[in-house]
């Protein structure tokens, strides 16, 4: 910085009087005397581990609820929205819980839940969490109380990492290869896992920091929750590909004496997802399609936009097919709902939530309103909006309206002024020039801040920060506005985003900056080769290959597969087969060799030198191409240029 030093984290502010007034009003607007969710969240509790503290093999803590002890206080501080505080306290409940006969969950050991179903002899596991260490700890907790039942099957409900990443903490690849454990997932699971985590991996991981608040420490002025659960944690993760895919709704399996009926729900919360009905147990698992929150139609971290209309229709199908036949509805986040009538009501209201947002957004679109205009005036019906499970703790009406608009219309709002606007830094400089310079902008923004106009202050100070990122007064005031917005919001993901932006404006990124790969070597090594070549293609730097044409054959010797790669006009394309004599080089390797080549401590050139990758005809050309692929900084700036 050239205009003063960064502000230390200890300078985090109290709630502004306007924020305090809003917090008190929020307490008056909702039924905080309704304790049903607390009864449900604690029902069936069997036991836990102290503070849900989990360590890895090196003794390092990878997950703990200890730092969230401040949530034991029932009264919300003025720096946290009272409704979000209530949810944060619910998500602090942790341990092993009995859901019904044969079904148990461990909650609060991860962002998600892990579900255990007792078969006649072994265990069926649904969604083994994000990381191996919490998954192993959850299984150990179950076995502590019920004995060493073997795992006979693992079912992935959908393609998000918090529902499969810890699988090697509960089963081994050897057990799966030997046929002792089935891995069951919806059709297309591996394709969606790899395409999401690799092709858009860098921006998605960085934006996930804001959504989940990874760098924020727990505290009443900082991280309190993530909406779906307490936090993401850390640890070792991977994936074991499915041995059986579910291809249609109504497909049935009997695993170790337990009958399961599957309902496919593609395009809802994930591109591939499925619910589970257990007719013999009168239980329905809704995966992540019906949790105790309004969900995201496009998460802040980024993802393929979800179809609100399809989401509502699949929920309606769940009600029609199963809800009247169950005594309990559970999911892979939050806590269950018991009682047939309560389950029907819960799922019906979740259905109506997404249907209403979809239909009203389209109605107002048809009047010519833009996404921002729609989100300012679209209100949930009072009866539906007052239900705790429809509140926007993880999703938000504003962001979901934008997602629905984009799903149908794309990102352009129809106003030609927004066809080709100036980029942020240039636009910021012009805005500030029009206002009369930085000092005038700061003076006006400070007066607006004092009046509690935090949204506008954040907007205009963001312009000044982009025009002059060295202006510490602008950074400080923008951070102060973000902070108050974070304190006020009911959405955990919005709170995390605002507060992390405030911290980065005050403190910068500093030592956190480091280059990194798009995805871990283990994940890359499991990609289908066409997807791996897509991964290479999006890393081509046009300036480095300008005017050059290259033709390579790529042979996977242990898979008997061959592909022809063509680089022309800066674009890398690929097809099965061979260029024959026209190939400039032939690249030969195996999965093991590929795994080494994509490791940061090895790289392609070293893998060629070590013989892990063998090149016929023109090794220097291949090395030049592979080593010239782009490398990304996973900690790119967000709140400043």
LOTI-910036 format. One record per residue (C-alpha): residue number from 0; chain; x, z, y. Coordinates in steps of 0.5 Angstrom, whole numbers, plus 500, padded with zeros to 3 digits. Layout:
# residues N
[NUM 'A' [X Z Y]]
...
//
This chain:
# residues 641
[0 'A' [500 500 500]]
[1 'A' [503 498 507]]
[2 'A' [498 503 511]]
[3 'A' [498 510 509]]
[4 'A' [498 513 502]]
[5 'A' [493 513 497]]
[6 'A' [488 519 496]]
[7 'A' [489 524 491]]
[8 'A' [484 525 486]]
[9 'A' [483 532 488]]
[10 'A' [480 529 494]]
[11 'A' [473 527 491]]
[12 'A' [467 529 495]]
[13 'A' [461 534 495]]
[14 'A' [454 531 495]]
[15 'A' [452 528 502]]
[16 'A' [446 531 505]]
[17 'A' [442 525 504]]
[18 'A' [445 525 497]]
[19 'A' [443 532 496]]
[20 'A' [436 530 498]]
[21 'A' [435 525 494]]
[22 'A' [437 529 488]]
[23 'A' [432 534 489]]
[24 'A' [427 529 490]]
[25 'A' [428 526 483]]
[26 'A' [428 533 480]]
[27 'A' [421 533 483]]
[28 'A' [418 527 480]]
[29 'A' [419 528 473]]
[30 'A' [417 532 468]]
[31 'A' [423 537 466]]
[32 'A' [418 542 463]]
[33 'A' [418 537 457]]
[34 'A' [422 540 452]]
[35 'A' [420 535 446]]
[36 'A' [427 531 446]]
[37 'A' [431 537 446]]
[38 'A' [427 540 440]]
[39 'A' [428 533 436]]
[40 'A' [435 533 438]]
[41 'A' [436 539 435]]
[42 'A' [432 539 429]]
[43 'A' [435 539 422]]
[44 'A' [442 541 424]]
[45 'A' [446 543 419]]
[46 'A' [453 544 422]]
[47 'A' [459 542 426]]
[48 'A' [466 542 427]]
[49 'A' [468 546 433]]
[50 'A' [467 542 440]]
[51 'A' [467 536 435]]
[52 'A' [474 536 436]]
[53 'A' [478 530 432]]
[54 'A' [485 529 432]]
[55 'A' [489 523 429]]
[56 'A' [494 523 423]]
[57 'A' [499 525 429]]
[58 'A' [495 531 431]]
[59 'A' [493 527 438]]
[60 'A' [486 529 440]]
[61 'A' [482 522 439]]
[62 'A' [475 525 441]]
[63 'A' [472 532 443]]
[64 'A' [466 535 447]]
[65 'A' [470 541 449]]
[66 'A' [471 538 456]]
[67 'A' [464 537 457]]
[68 'A' [462 545 456]]
[69 'A' [460 544 464]]
[70 'A' [454 541 461]]
[71 'A' [451 548 458]]
[72 'A' [449 549 465]]
[73 'A' [441 547 465]]
[74 'A' [441 546 472]]
[75 'A' [444 539 475]]
[76 'A' [449 540 480]]
[77 'A' [448 536 486]]
[78 'A' [453 531 484]]
[79 'A' [449 528 478]]
[80 'A' [442 525 478]]
[81 'A' [438 531 475]]
[82 'A' [435 526 470]]
[83 'A' [442 523 468]]
[84 'A' [444 531 467]]
[85 'A' [438 532 462]]
[86 'A' [440 526 458]]
[87 'A' [448 528 458]]
[88 'A' [446 535 455]]
[89 'A' [442 532 450]]
[90 'A' [448 527 448]]
[91 'A' [452 534 448]]
[92 'A' [448 536 441]]
[93 'A' [453 534 436]]
[94 'A' [454 535 428]]
[95 'A' [451 534 422]]
[96 'A' [443 533 422]]
[97 'A' [438 532 416]]
[98 'A' [433 527 418]]
[99 'A' [429 527 412]]
[100 'A' [429 527 404]]
[101 'A' [436 523 403]]
[102 'A' [437 521 410]]
[103 'A' [443 525 414]]
[104 'A' [446 523 421]]
[105 'A' [452 525 424]]
[106 'A' [451 525 432]]
[107 'A' [456 527 438]]
[108 'A' [462 525 434]]
[109 'A' [462 518 438]]
[110 'A' [458 514 442]]
[111 'A' [454 512 436]]
[112 'A' [451 515 430]]
[113 'A' [453 515 423]]
[114 'A' [448 515 418]]
[115 'A' [448 517 411]]
[116 'A' [443 516 405]]
[117 'A' [444 519 399]]
[118 'A' [443 515 393]]
[119 'A' [442 517 386]]
[120 'A' [450 518 385]]
[121 'A' [453 516 391]]
[122 'A' [452 515 399]]
[123 'A' [450 509 403]]
[124 'A' [453 509 410]]
[125 'A' [450 505 416]]
[126 'A' [455 504 422]]
[127 'A' [461 507 421]]
[128 'A' [462 509 428]]
[129 'A' [468 506 433]]
[130 'A' [474 509 430]]
[131 'A' [476 511 423]]
[132 'A' [478 518 425]]
[133 'A' [471 520 427]]
[134 'A' [468 516 422]]
[135 'A' [473 520 417]]
[136 'A' [471 527 420]]
[137 'A' [463 525 420]]
[138 'A' [464 524 412]]
[139 'A' [468 530 411]]
[140 'A' [463 534 414]]
[141 'A' [457 531 410]]
[142 'A' [462 532 404]]
[143 'A' [463 540 406]]
[144 'A' [456 541 405]]
[145 'A' [453 536 400]]
[146 'A' [460 535 395]]
[147 'A' [464 529 394]]
[148 'A' [459 523 393]]
[149 'A' [463 517 393]]
[150 'A' [461 511 398]]
[151 'A' [457 506 394]]
[152 'A' [455 501 400]]
[153 'A' [456 500 408]]
[154 'A' [451 497 412]]
[155 'A' [453 494 419]]
[156 'A' [447 494 423]]
[157 'A' [450 489 428]]
[158 'A' [456 486 431]]
[159 'A' [458 491 436]]
[160 'A' [465 495 435]]
[161 'A' [462 502 435]]
[162 'A' [458 500 429]]
[163 'A' [463 497 425]]
[164 'A' [470 499 428]]
[165 'A' [471 506 424]]
[166 'A' [469 503 417]]
[167 'A' [476 504 414]]
[168 'A' [475 511 415]]
[169 'A' [470 511 410]]
[170 'A' [472 506 405]]
[171 'A' [478 502 403]]
[172 'A' [479 495 403]]
[173 'A' [481 496 396]]
[174 'A' [475 499 394]]
[175 'A' [471 493 397]]
[176 'A' [476 488 393]]
[177 'A' [475 492 387]]
[178 'A' [467 491 387]]
[179 'A' [466 499 388]]
[180 'A' [463 498 395]]
[181 'A' [458 493 398]]
[182 'A' [459 491 405]]
[183 'A' [452 489 408]]
[184 'A' [451 485 414]]
[185 'A' [446 481 418]]
[186 'A' [448 473 417]]
[187 'A' [453 471 422]]
[188 'A' [456 478 423]]
[189 'A' [463 476 423]]
[190 'A' [463 470 427]]
[191 'A' [459 474 433]]
[192 'A' [464 480 432]]
[193 'A' [470 475 433]]
[194 'A' [468 471 438]]
[195 'A' [466 476 443]]
[196 'A' [472 481 442]]
[197 'A' [477 475 442]]
[198 'A' [474 469 447]]
[199 'A' [472 474 452]]
[200 'A' [476 480 450]]
[201 'A' [480 481 456]]
[202 'A' [475 481 462]]
[203 'A' [470 485 457]]
[204 'A' [475 490 455]]
[205 'A' [477 491 463]]
[206 'A' [469 491 465]]
[207 'A' [468 496 459]]
[208 'A' [472 501 463]]
[209 'A' [467 501 469]]
[210 'A' [461 501 464]]
[211 'A' [464 507 460]]
[212 'A' [468 510 465]]
[213 'A' [474 511 460]]
[214 'A' [479 513 465]]
[215 'A' [475 518 468]]
[216 'A' [476 525 466]]
[217 'A' [469 529 464]]
[218 'A' [467 533 470]]
[219 'A' [461 534 475]]
[220 'A' [464 529 480]]
[221 'A' [466 525 475]]
[222 'A' [464 523 467]]
[223 'A' [458 526 465]]
[224 'A' [456 521 460]]
[225 'A' [455 514 457]]
[226 'A' [448 513 457]]
[227 'A' [448 511 449]]
[228 'A' [452 517 448]]
[229 'A' [457 522 451]]
[230 'A' [463 517 451]]
[231 'A' [467 512 447]]
[232 'A' [473 516 445]]
[233 'A' [480 512 442]]
[234 'A' [483 512 435]]
[235 'A' [484 506 430]]
[236 'A' [479 501 428]]
[237 'A' [478 495 424]]
[238 'A' [473 491 420]]
[239 'A' [472 489 413]]
[240 'A' [468 483 412]]
[241 'A' [461 483 409]]
[242 'A' [461 482 401]]
[243 'A' [453 480 402]]
[244 'A' [449 477 408]]
[245 'A' [442 479 410]]
[246 'A' [439 472 411]]
[247 'A' [431 473 413]]
[248 'A' [426 479 414]]
[249 'A' [423 482 408]]
[250 'A' [429 481 404]]
[251 'A' [430 487 399]]
[252 'A' [435 491 396]]
[253 'A' [436 497 391]]
[254 'A' [442 500 392]]
[255 'A' [444 506 388]]
[256 'A' [436 508 387]]
[257 'A' [434 507 394]]
[258 'A' [430 501 396]]
[259 'A' [431 498 403]]
[260 'A' [427 492 406]]
[261 'A' [431 489 412]]
[262 'A' [428 486 419]]
[263 'A' [433 481 422]]
[264 'A' [432 481 430]]
[265 'A' [437 476 432]]
[266 'A' [438 475 440]]
[267 'A' [436 482 441]]
[268 'A' [441 488 443]]
[269 'A' [446 483 439]]
[270 'A' [446 476 437]]
[271 'A' [446 478 430]]
[272 'A' [442 485 428]]
[273 'A' [438 488 423]]
[274 'A' [433 494 422]]
[275 'A' [432 498 416]]
[276 'A' [426 500 413]]
[277 'A' [426 505 407]]
[278 'A' [419 505 404]]
[279 'A' [421 510 399]]
[280 'A' [423 515 404]]
[281 'A' [418 513 409]]
[282 'A' [423 512 414]]
[283 'A' [425 506 419]]
[284 'A' [432 505 422]]
[285 'A' [431 501 429]]
[286 'A' [439 500 429]]
[287 'A' [440 499 437]]
[288 'A' [433 496 438]]
[289 'A' [430 502 440]]
[290 'A' [433 508 443]]
[291 'A' [432 513 448]]
[292 'A' [433 509 454]]
[293 'A' [432 502 457]]
[294 'A' [437 498 454]]
[295 'A' [441 493 457]]
[296 'A' [439 485 457]]
[297 'A' [446 484 459]]
[298 'A' [451 490 459]]
[299 'A' [456 491 465]]
[300 'A' [462 489 461]]
[301 'A' [459 482 460]]
[302 'A' [456 479 454]]
[303 'A' [451 474 452]]
[304 'A' [445 475 455]]
[305 'A' [439 478 451]]
[306 'A' [432 475 450]]
[307 'A' [427 480 453]]
[308 'A' [422 476 450]]
[309 'A' [425 476 443]]
[310 'A' [426 483 444]]
[311 'A' [419 485 445]]
[312 'A' [417 481 440]]
[313 'A' [421 484 434]]
[314 'A' [419 491 436]]
[315 'A' [412 488 436]]
[316 'A' [414 486 429]]
[317 'A' [417 493 427]]
[318 'A' [410 496 429]]
[319 'A' [406 491 425]]
[320 'A' [410 491 419]]
[321 'A' [413 498 418]]
[322 'A' [411 504 424]]
[323 'A' [404 506 421]]
[324 'A' [408 507 414]]
[325 'A' [413 512 416]]
[326 'A' [414 519 418]]
[327 'A' [420 518 422]]
[328 'A' [424 513 426]]
[329 'A' [431 514 427]]
[330 'A' [437 509 431]]
[331 'A' [444 509 431]]
[332 'A' [444 512 438]]
[333 'A' [440 518 440]]
[334 'A' [436 522 436]]
[335 'A' [430 521 431]]
[336 'A' [422 521 433]]
[337 'A' [418 524 428]]
[338 'A' [410 523 426]]
[339 'A' [407 517 425]]
[340 'A' [403 517 431]]
[341 'A' [409 519 435]]
[342 'A' [413 513 432]]
[343 'A' [408 508 433]]
[344 'A' [407 510 441]]
[345 'A' [415 510 442]]
[346 'A' [416 503 439]]
[347 'A' [410 501 442]]
[348 'A' [412 503 449]]
[349 'A' [419 500 448]]
[350 'A' [416 494 446]]
[351 'A' [412 494 453]]
[352 'A' [418 496 457]]
[353 'A' [422 489 455]]
[354 'A' [415 485 455]]
[355 'A' [413 488 462]]
[356 'A' [420 486 465]]
[357 'A' [420 479 462]]
[358 'A' [413 477 464]]
[359 'A' [414 480 471]]
[360 'A' [421 477 473]]
[361 'A' [418 471 471]]
[362 'A' [412 472 475]]
[363 'A' [416 473 481]]
[364 'A' [421 468 480]]
[365 'A' [415 463 480]]
[366 'A' [413 465 487]]
[367 'A' [420 463 489]]
[368 'A' [423 470 489]]
[369 'A' [431 471 488]]
[370 'A' [434 476 483]]
[371 'A' [435 481 488]]
[372 'A' [429 480 491]]
[373 'A' [425 481 485]]
[374 'A' [429 487 483]]
[375 'A' [427 491 490]]
[376 'A' [420 490 489]]
[377 'A' [419 490 481]]
[378 'A' [417 497 479]]
[379 'A' [415 500 472]]
[380 'A' [408 502 471]]
[381 'A' [407 509 473]]
[382 'A' [405 512 466]]
[383 'A' [411 507 462]]
[384 'A' [416 509 467]]
[385 'A' [415 517 467]]
[386 'A' [417 516 459]]
[387 'A' [424 519 458]]
[388 'A' [425 514 453]]
[389 'A' [424 508 458]]
[390 'A' [429 511 464]]
[391 'A' [435 507 465]]
[392 'A' [440 511 463]]
[393 'A' [444 505 460]]
[394 'A' [441 499 462]]
[395 'A' [437 499 469]]
[396 'A' [431 495 472]]
[397 'A' [436 491 477]]
[398 'A' [441 489 472]]
[399 'A' [436 487 467]]
[400 'A' [432 483 472]]
[401 'A' [438 479 474]]
[402 'A' [439 478 466]]
[403 'A' [432 475 465]]
[404 'A' [433 471 471]]
[405 'A' [440 468 469]]
[406 'A' [437 467 462]]
[407 'A' [432 462 464]]
[408 'A' [435 459 471]]
[409 'A' [443 461 470]]
[410 'A' [447 465 476]]
[411 'A' [445 460 482]]
[412 'A' [439 463 486]]
[413 'A' [437 457 489]]
[414 'A' [439 458 496]]
[415 'A' [444 452 498]]
[416 'A' [448 457 502]]
[417 'A' [450 460 495]]
[418 'A' [452 454 492]]
[419 'A' [459 454 494]]
[420 'A' [460 460 498]]
[421 'A' [467 462 500]]
[422 'A' [471 466 495]]
[423 'A' [471 474 497]]
[424 'A' [478 475 500]]
[425 'A' [476 469 505]]
[426 'A' [469 471 506]]
[427 'A' [471 478 507]]
[428 'A' [476 476 513]]
[429 'A' [470 472 516]]
[430 'A' [465 477 516]]
[431 'A' [470 482 519]]
[432 'A' [472 477 524]]
[433 'A' [465 476 526]]
[434 'A' [463 484 527]]
[435 'A' [469 484 532]]
[436 'A' [475 486 527]]
[437 'A' [477 492 523]]
[438 'A' [476 498 528]]
[439 'A' [469 495 530]]
[440 'A' [467 495 522]]
[441 'A' [470 501 521]]
[442 'A' [466 505 526]]
[443 'A' [459 502 525]]
[444 'A' [460 503 517]]
[445 'A' [462 510 519]]
[446 'A' [456 511 523]]
[447 'A' [452 508 517]]
[448 'A' [455 513 512]]
[449 'A' [453 519 516]]
[450 'A' [446 516 516]]
[451 'A' [446 515 508]]
[452 'A' [446 508 508]]
[453 'A' [451 508 502]]
[454 'A' [449 501 499]]
[455 'A' [450 497 506]]
[456 'A' [457 501 507]]
[457 'A' [459 499 500]]
[458 'A' [458 492 501]]
[459 'A' [461 491 508]]
[460 'A' [467 496 507]]
[461 'A' [468 492 500]]
[462 'A' [469 486 505]]
[463 'A' [474 489 509]]
[464 'A' [478 491 503]]
[465 'A' [478 484 500]]
[466 'A' [480 482 507]]
[467 'A' [485 487 508]]
[468 'A' [487 491 502]]
[469 'A' [492 495 505]]
[470 'A' [487 498 510]]
[471 'A' [487 505 507]]
[472 'A' [481 507 512]]
[473 'A' [477 502 509]]
[474 'A' [479 503 502]]
[475 'A' [477 511 503]]
[476 'A' [470 509 506]]
[477 'A' [468 504 501]]
[478 'A' [470 509 496]]
[479 'A' [466 515 499]]
[480 'A' [460 510 499]]
[481 'A' [461 508 492]]
[482 'A' [462 516 490]]
[483 'A' [455 518 493]]
[484 'A' [452 512 490]]
[485 'A' [455 514 483]]
[486 'A' [452 521 484]]
[487 'A' [445 519 486]]
[488 'A' [444 514 480]]
[489 'A' [440 515 474]]
[490 'A' [444 510 470]]
[491 'A' [450 513 466]]
[492 'A' [453 506 466]]
[493 'A' [452 505 474]]
[494 'A' [455 512 475]]
[495 'A' [461 510 471]]
[496 'A' [462 504 475]]
[497 'A' [461 507 482]]
[498 'A' [466 513 480]]
[499 'A' [471 509 477]]
[500 'A' [471 504 483]]
[501 'A' [472 509 488]]
[502 'A' [478 512 484]]
[503 'A' [481 506 484]]
[504 'A' [481 505 491]]
[505 'A' [483 512 492]]
[506 'A' [489 512 487]]
[507 'A' [490 505 485]]
[508 'A' [492 503 478]]
[509 'A' [499 504 478]]
[510 'A' [503 506 472]]
[511 'A' [496 503 468]]
[512 'A' [498 496 469]]
[513 'A' [501 493 463]]
[514 'A' [500 486 460]]
[515 'A' [497 486 453]]
[516 'A' [494 481 448]]
[517 'A' [487 479 448]]
[518 'A' [485 482 441]]
[519 'A' [489 486 436]]
[520 'A' [493 483 431]]
[521 'A' [489 485 425]]
[522 'A' [483 482 428]]
[523 'A' [486 476 430]]
[524 'A' [489 475 423]]
[525 'A' [482 475 420]]
[526 'A' [479 470 424]]
[527 'A' [476 463 421]]
[528 'A' [482 458 423]]
[529 'A' [477 454 428]]
[530 'A' [476 460 432]]
[531 'A' [483 462 432]]
[532 'A' [484 455 435]]
[533 'A' [479 456 440]]
[534 'A' [483 463 442]]
[535 'A' [489 458 443]]
[536 'A' [485 453 447]]
[537 'A' [483 458 452]]
[538 'A' [490 460 453]]
[539 'A' [493 453 455]]
[540 'A' [496 453 462]]
[541 'A' [495 446 465]]
[542 'A' [501 446 469]]
[543 'A' [506 447 463]]
[544 'A' [503 441 459]]
[545 'A' [501 437 465]]
[546 'A' [502 429 463]]
[547 'A' [504 431 456]]
[548 'A' [500 429 449]]
[549 'A' [502 433 443]]
[550 'A' [499 432 436]]
[551 'A' [500 438 430]]
[552 'A' [498 439 423]]
[553 'A' [497 446 422]]
[554 'A' [497 448 414]]
[555 'A' [494 455 412]]
[556 'A' [498 455 405]]
[557 'A' [495 461 402]]
[558 'A' [488 458 403]]
[559 'A' [489 451 402]]
[560 'A' [486 449 409]]
[561 'A' [489 444 414]]
[562 'A' [487 442 421]]
[563 'A' [489 437 426]]
[564 'A' [490 440 433]]
[565 'A' [491 435 439]]
[566 'A' [493 437 446]]
[567 'A' [491 432 451]]
[568 'A' [490 432 459]]
[569 'A' [491 440 458]]
[570 'A' [485 441 453]]
[571 'A' [487 443 446]]
[572 'A' [482 440 441]]
[573 'A' [482 441 433]]
[574 'A' [478 438 427]]
[575 'A' [479 439 419]]
[576 'A' [484 434 416]]
[577 'A' [491 431 418]]
[578 'A' [494 427 423]]
[579 'A' [498 424 418]]
[580 'A' [505 420 420]]
[581 'A' [502 421 427]]
[582 'A' [503 428 427]]
[583 'A' [509 431 432]]
[584 'A' [510 437 427]]
[585 'A' [507 440 422]]
[586 'A' [506 448 422]]
[587 'A' [505 452 415]]
[588 'A' [504 459 415]]
[589 'A' [499 464 411]]
[590 'A' [495 470 414]]
[591 'A' [501 475 413]]
[592 'A' [505 470 417]]
[593 'A' [500 469 422]]
[594 'A' [499 477 423]]
[595 'A' [506 478 425]]
[596 'A' [506 472 429]]
[597 'A' [500 475 434]]
[598 'A' [504 482 434]]
[599 'A' [506 483 441]]
[600 'A' [513 486 438]]
[601 'A' [514 479 434]]
[602 'A' [511 473 437]]
[603 'A' [511 466 435]]
[604 'A' [518 464 437]]
[605 'A' [521 470 433]]
[606 'A' [516 468 427]]
[607 'A' [518 461 427]]
[608 'A' [526 464 427]]
[609 'A' [524 469 421]]
[610 'A' [521 464 417]]
[611 'A' [514 467 417]]
[612 'A' [512 460 421]]
[613 'A' [515 454 418]]
[614 'A' [515 447 422]]
[615 'A' [517 441 420]]
[616 'A' [519 435 424]]
[617 'A' [519 438 431]]
[618 'A' [520 446 431]]
[619 'A' [523 446 439]]
[620 'A' [516 443 441]]
[621 'A' [512 447 437]]
[622 'A' [515 454 440]]
[623 'A' [515 451 447]]
[624 'A' [508 450 446]]
[625 'A' [506 457 443]]
[626 'A' [511 461 447]]
[627 'A' [508 457 453]]
[628 'A' [501 460 452]]
[629 'A' [498 464 458]]
[630 'A' [498 472 457]]
[631 'A' [493 476 461]]
[632 'A' [494 483 465]]
[633 'A' [488 487 462]]
[634 'A' [488 491 468]]
[635 'A' [486 486 473]]
[636 'A' [483 488 480]]
[637 'A' [476 489 480]]
[638 'A' [474 493 487]]
[639 'A' [479 489 491]]
[640 'A' [483 482 491]]
//
